[in-house]
Amino acid sequence: MPKLLSESQVQQFLDQHKEWSLDGRELVRTYELPAFLDAIAFVRRVGEVAEANDHHPDIDIRYRKVTLRLTTHSKGGLTELDPKVAVDCDAAFRLKSPAVSSPRP
């Protein structure tokens, strides 16, 4: 069972990963992608990360912006799973595989 992180462990993660912030008991990051289909492709990669770790972020898609929120609901806060998935999602973002594009009418 994952254990809750201490405040200093959370702060250490935030110090090393400036794009992430803390909102209550959640790690939060918003990614901006070049186009809507790129955002959807990124969310698919996040889904693969989530399934591989059996730990799933809350995902909000707003056109080209994707916001991820991570927390361990069963523990009521952040555990070692949350920063791990955050780092894995950052790696998925860096892949920036091109979205499938279709011609516009």
N, C-alpha and C positions, 0 to 999 in steps of 0.2 A: 504494500500500500504506500502510495506517495505521501510524504510528510510536508506540512506547510513550511514555506520558506520564511526565514526571519526577515525583519525589516532591512537589516544590513545586506542580506543576500539579494533582496529585491533591488535595493539601491545600487549594489555592485553591478547587477545586470543592466540597469538603466544607465549607469555611468559608461558602460561599455557599448551600449546600443542606443545611441542618442535619438534614433527615429521612433523609438518606443516610449510611451508614457504610461503613467499609472493613473487610472480613474477608479477610485474606490478600491475594490479588490480585483481589478482587471488590468492586464497589460493591453494597451491599445496602440495600433498603428494604422495610418491611412496611407495607401499606396496610390500613386497616380500613374496611369498607363496611357499610351498614345491614342488608343481608340477603344470603343466599347467592346469589340470582339477580343481585343487584347486583355481587357479586364476579365471577361468571361473565361478565356484560356487560363489566366492566372488563377482564378477561383477553382478551376478544375485541378490545377497542380496543387493548390492548397488542400483540396479534397483528398488527393493522393497522400499528402503529408499527414493529414488528419487520420486517415484510415490506417496508415502504416504505424502510427503512434497510438491508435485507439484513444485519441484525444482531439476533440473537435471545437474549433473556434466559432464564435458567433460571427457571421459574415453579413456585411451591408454593402450592397453594390449601388452606386450612384453614377451612372453613365461610365466615365473613365476612372472613377475613384472607388477603391475597395477598402473598406475599414474592417480590420480583424480585431476581435476582443477575445482574450484568453483568460480563463480562470478555471479552477477545478471546483465545479459546483458541489461535488460530493464532500469536499473538505471545507467549503466555505471561504476559499481564498486561493492564493497562489502556491503551487507545488513545483517540484523540479520539472514536471511535465510542461508547464507553461513556457518557461524560457527556452526549453528544448524545441518545442513546436514553433515558437517565435523565430528562432534562428533558422530552423528548417524552412519556414515560410519566406524568410529573407532570401535564402538560397534559391527557392522556387521563383522568386521575383527576379533575381539576377539572370535567370535562364532566358527570360523575355523571348520565348519562342513566338514566332509570328502567328497571328491569328489567321484563320482561314477567311479569306475575303471573297465576297461575291460581287459581281458587277452591279452597279446601281443602274436602275432604269433611266 
